Amino acid sequence: MAGLKIATWNLYQFAAPGTYWYERDERNDYEPDQWARKQAWISDLIGQLDADVIGFQEVFSVAEFKTFLNGLGYPHVAVVDDPAVDPEDADVFVGPVTAIASRHPFVSPPTALAYPGEFVDDAEVAADFTFRRAVTRAEVDTPQLGPVVFYVCHLKSQGAFVDSDAVAALPDWKARFREHLRQRATKDADQLIRRNGEAAGLYLAAMSELDDREDAPIVVMGDMNAGPTSSALRVLTQQDWIDNIANMRRSSIEDAADRAWNFTWQLYDAYGLLPSQNVADRPVTHAAGWRYPAQTLDYVLVTNALNPKNPNRMAAVSDLKVFNAHFQEENKLETTDHAPVLVTITPVA
């Protein structure tokens, strides 16, 4: 049987003509011909992916999105939250949502992943801390592996947005530079805290599912807005080696099965599971912009059940492709500034 093919993709402002993203500006609205070209381009690339399950980010026009994906051969499409709109202008979207599309049926209706209360209890964050953008949790009944749990996420964005009007109102350049840098430092730190807290929430939620079944196949995928060596990815995967545990050297634990428990409780970046992977050659998934260089922000993470190094695996990550050729076109409006990441998971023979 062919492997299970899964993908994650940020579509960049999937908002139908007549609506706007973030502010009512002609630059933030598709003309009908632009929208038609964007949809045709997305359709062509989805055909190239040929994925069984796709997780999406930056969906605004939900009804149009569902109809579009149904027409591309995905009868099972779910969006678990409503996109936020400007309370003073219903045609302006101010918050996108995640979504999932599948060729195979859902075991039960997808839901918004509940944020684990234990993080709020243990960390110095507000009592109402949660995922800024709802995480889609879906369990798909796949013919290749049986039921597989998917989390589709879009973590807190990068970049600190300074209130330029407030800065301009100050009396001189000394004060303006001071206030600009003060705001940037504060907001950069706030975004790091939020993104890392969201990463912790994803990790703890996956741990809870593994409590019920330690060999559960779980896939966490999406736009993490963080690089491979970032603190957010370290929190999310827990790949830092454990040398000492419970006042003992790990190597001195007698039972090999006990020494292996750390693998059960980790998440694995699919790219790092491939024997041919080279960190220096890792393909970027986000195009260069006016503020940032091209970088890797989009990931597919899996539990140990899908780890090729696990002798008791049910299946294994066998391939990963990044489709970023469109970055050369410099037209993210009719394409996207993100590249889909496609992972193949092959059942154990």
C-alpha positions in Angstrom: 0.0 0.0 0.0 1.2 3.5 -0.8 2.2 5.7 2.1 0.1 8.4 3.8 0.9 11.8 2.3 0.3 14.8 4.5 1.0 18.5 3.9 0.9 21.8 5.7 0.5 25.1 3.8 0.0 28.7 4.7 -2.0 30.1 1.8 -1.4 33.9 2.4 -4.6 35.7 2.9 -7.3 33.4 1.4 -9.9 36.2 1.3 -12.5 36.4 -1.5 -12.9 39.6 -3.6 -14.9 42.2 -1.8 -13.3 41.5 1.5 -10.0 42.9 3.0 -7.4 41.7 5.4 -6.4 43.8 8.4 -7.5 47.2 6.9 -9.7 48.5 4.1 -7.0 49.2 1.6 -7.0 48.4 -2.1 -3.7 46.6 -1.6 -5.4 44.3 0.8 -8.1 43.1 -1.5 -8.1 40.8 -4.5 -9.5 41.9 -7.9 -11.6 39.1 -9.4 -8.9 38.3 -12.0 -6.2 38.1 -9.4 -8.4 35.8 -7.2 -9.0 33.5 -10.2 -5.3 33.3 -10.9 -4.5 32.6 -7.2 -7.1 29.8 -7.1 -5.8 28.3 -10.3 -2.3 28.3 -9.0 -3.2 26.8 -5.7 -5.3 24.1 -7.5 -2.3 23.2 -9.7 0.1 22.9 -6.7 -2.4 20.9 -4.7 -2.6 18.5 -7.6 1.2 18.2 -7.5 1.2 17.5 -3.8 -1.4 14.7 -4.2 -1.7 14.7 -0.4 -4.3 12.7 1.6 -4.5 15.3 4.3 -3.6 19.0 4.2 -3.5 21.5 7.0 -3.9 25.1 6.1 -3.2 28.5 7.7 -4.4 32.0 6.8 -7.9 31.1 5.8 -10.3 34.1 5.9 -13.2 33.2 3.5 -14.4 30.0 5.1 -17.4 29.1 2.8 -15.4 29.8 -0.3 -12.5 27.7 1.0 -14.6 24.7 1.8 -16.3 24.8 -1.7 -12.8 25.2 -3.3 -11.3 22.2 -1.5 -14.4 20.1 -2.1 -13.9 20.7 -5.8 -10.3 19.6 -5.6 -11.3 16.2 -4.4 -11.3 16.7 -0.6 -14.8 15.9 0.6 -13.9 16.3 4.3 -13.0 19.9 5.2 -13.2 21.4 8.6 -12.7 24.9 10.1 -13.2 25.0 13.9 -13.3 28.7 14.5 -14.7 31.9 12.9 -12.2 34.4 11.4 -12.2 37.6 13.3 -13.6 40.7 11.7 -13.3 44.4 12.4 -16.3 45.3 14.6 -16.6 48.5 12.7 -16.3 47.1 9.2 -17.7 43.5 8.6 -15.8 43.3 5.3 -12.4 43.6 6.9 -10.9 40.4 8.4 -8.5 40.9 11.3 -7.8 37.3 12.2 -7.4 34.2 10.0 -8.1 30.6 11.0 -6.6 27.2 10.5 -8.3 24.4 8.5 -7.9 20.8 7.5 -8.9 19.0 4.3 -8.9 15.3 3.9 -9.7 12.7 1.3 -10.6 10.3 4.1 -13.4 10.7 6.7 -13.0 12.1 10.1 -13.5 9.7 13.0 -15.5 12.4 14.8 -16.1 16.1 14.0 -12.9 18.1 14.3 -12.6 20.5 17.3 -10.6 23.4 18.5 -7.8 22.0 20.7 -8.3 23.0 24.3 -5.4 24.8 25.9 -3.9 22.7 28.7 -4.6 24.2 32.0 -1.4 22.8 33.6 0.7 25.3 31.8 -1.3 28.2 33.1 -1.0 26.7 36.6 2.8 26.3 36.4 3.9 29.4 34.4 3.7 33.1 35.0 1.1 33.9 32.4 -2.4 35.3 32.6 -5.2 32.9 33.7 -6.9 33.3 30.3 -3.7 32.4 28.3 -4.6 30.3 25.3 -3.8 29.8 21.6 -4.2 33.1 19.8 -5.4 31.3 16.7 -7.4 28.1 17.3 -5.6 24.9 16.7 -7.6 22.4 14.6 -7.7 18.9 16.2 -8.9 16.2 13.8 -8.7 12.5 13.8 -8.7 11.0 10.3 -9.5 7.4 9.5 -6.8 6.7 7.0 -6.6 3.5 4.9 -2.9 3.4 5.3 -2.5 3.7 9.1 -6.0 3.7 10.6 -6.9 6.6 12.8 -4.3 9.4 13.0 -4.6 12.5 15.1 -3.7 15.9 13.5 -3.1 19.2 15.1 -3.1 22.1 12.6 -1.6 25.2 14.1 -0.5 28.8 13.3 1.6 30.1 16.2 2.1 33.8 17.1 3.5 35.8 14.3 7.0 37.3 14.2 7.6 41.0 14.1 6.9 43.8 16.5 4.4 46.4 15.2 5.3 49.8 16.5 2.6 52.5 16.8 4.1 55.0 14.4 1.5 57.7 15.1 2.4 57.7 18.8 6.1 57.9 18.0 5.6 60.7 15.5 3.7 62.7 18.1 6.8 63.0 20.3 8.7 66.4 20.2 12.1 65.4 18.9 14.1 62.5 17.3 15.8 61.5 20.6 12.4 60.8 22.1 11.1 59.2 18.9 14.0 56.7 18.6 13.7 55.9 22.3 10.0 55.2 22.1 10.3 53.2 18.9 13.0 50.9 20.4 11.1 50.7 23.7 7.9 49.5 22.0 9.9 47.1 19.8 11.7 45.5 22.7 8.5 45.1 24.7 6.5 43.6 21.8 9.3 41.3 20.6 9.4 39.9 24.1 5.7 39.6 24.3 5.6 37.6 21.0 8.3 35.3 22.2 6.4 34.6 25.4 3.2 34.0 23.5 4.7 31.8 20.8 6.6 29.7 23.3 3.5 29.4 25.5 1.5 28.2 22.5 4.3 25.7 21.7 4.1 24.4 25.2 0.4 24.0 24.9 0.7 21.9 21.8 3.3 19.7 23.4 1.4 19.2 26.7 -1.8 18.4 24.7 0.1 15.7 22.7 1.5 14.3 26.0 -2.0 13.9 27.3 -3.1 12.0 24.3 0.0 9.7 24.7 -1.1 9.1 28.3 -4.1 7.2 26.9 -2.1 5.5 24.2 1.7 5.7 24.2 2.0 4.5 20.6 -0.6 6.9 19.3 0.2 8.3 15.8 0.0 12.1 16.2 1.0 14.7 13.6 1.5 18.3 14.7 1.9 20.5 11.6 1.7 24.1 10.7 3.3 27.5 10.5 5.3 27.8 13.8 6.7 31.2 13.0 10.0 30.0 14.4 13.2 28.6 13.1 14.5 25.0 13.6 16.9 26.0 16.4 14.4 28.4 18.1 13.2 28.1 21.7 9.7 27.4 20.4 10.9 24.3 18.5 12.9 23.2 21.5 9.8 23.5 23.7 7.6 21.8 21.2 9.8 18.8 20.4 11.7 18.3 23.7 14.7 17.0 21.7 17.3 18.2 24.1 19.1 15.1 25.4 18.3 13.9 28.9 21.6 13.0 30.6 20.5 13.0 34.3 17.0 12.2 35.5 15.6 11.6 39.0 19.2 12.1 40.4 20.5 9.3 38.2 22.6 9.2 35.1 20.3 8.0 32.3 22.9 5.5 31.2 22.8 3.9 34.7 19.1 3.0 34.4 19.2 -0.8 34.3 16.2 -1.6 32.1 16.5 -0.5 28.5 12.8 -0.2 28.3 12.9 2.4 31.1 15.7 4.3 29.4 13.6 4.6 26.3 10.7 6.4 27.9 12.1 9.8 26.9 11.5 8.8 23.2 7.8 8.2 23.9 7.3 11.7 25.3 9.1 13.6 22.5 7.9 15.0 19.1 10.1 14.6 16.1 10.7 17.1 13.2 10.0 15.0 10.1 13.0 16.6 8.3 15.4 15.3 11.0 14.2 11.8 10.6 15.4 11.4 7.1 18.8 9.8 6.7 19.7 12.2 3.9 18.9 15.4 5.8 21.5 18.1 6.1 20.8 21.0 8.3 22.9 23.4 6.2 20.9 22.4 3.1 17.4 22.5 4.7 15.0 24.1 2.2 13.3 27.3 3.3 9.6 27.4 3.6 9.1 31.2 3.9 10.2 33.7 1.2 12.5 36.6 1.9 10.7 39.8 2.8 11.6 43.4 3.4 12.3 42.7 7.0 13.4 39.0 7.1 15.6 36.7 5.1 14.2 33.5 3.6 13.8 31.0 6.5 12.1 27.8 7.6 8.9 28.4 9.6 6.6 25.4 8.5 6.9 21.9 10.0 5.5 18.5 10.2 6.2 16.9 13.6 5.3 13.3 14.6 5.2 11.1 17.6 7.5 8.1 18.2 5.0 5.8 16.6 6.1 7.3 13.2 9.8 7.5 14.0 11.9 5.3 11.7 14.4 4.8 14.5 11.8 3.2 16.7 11.9 -0.6 16.5 8.3 -0.8 17.5 7.0 1.8 15.1 3.7 1.3 13.2 4.9 3.4 10.3 7.8 5.7 9.5 8.5 9.1 7.9 10.0 8.1 4.5 10.1 11.3 2.5 9.8 15.1 2.8 9.5 17.7 0.0 9.3 21.4 0.1 7.6 23.1 -2.9 9.2 26.6 -2.9 10.0 27.2 -6.6 7.4 30.0 -6.6 9.6 32.1 -4.3 11.4 33.2 -7.5 8.2 34.8 -8.9 8.0 37.6 -6.3 4.2 37.6 -6.5 2.9 36.4 -3.1 -0.5 37.9 -3.7 -1.3 35.4 -6.5 0.8 32.7 -4.9 1.9 32.7 -1.3 4.9 33.6 0.8 5.0 30.1 2.3 5.9 26.8 0.7 3.9 23.6 1.3 5.7 20.9 3.2 4.8 17.4 2.0 5.6 14.3 4.2 5.1 10.7 3.3 4.6 8.2 6.0 5.0 4.5 5.0 3.4 1.7 7.0 5.6 -1.1 8.4 5.6 -4.0 6.0 
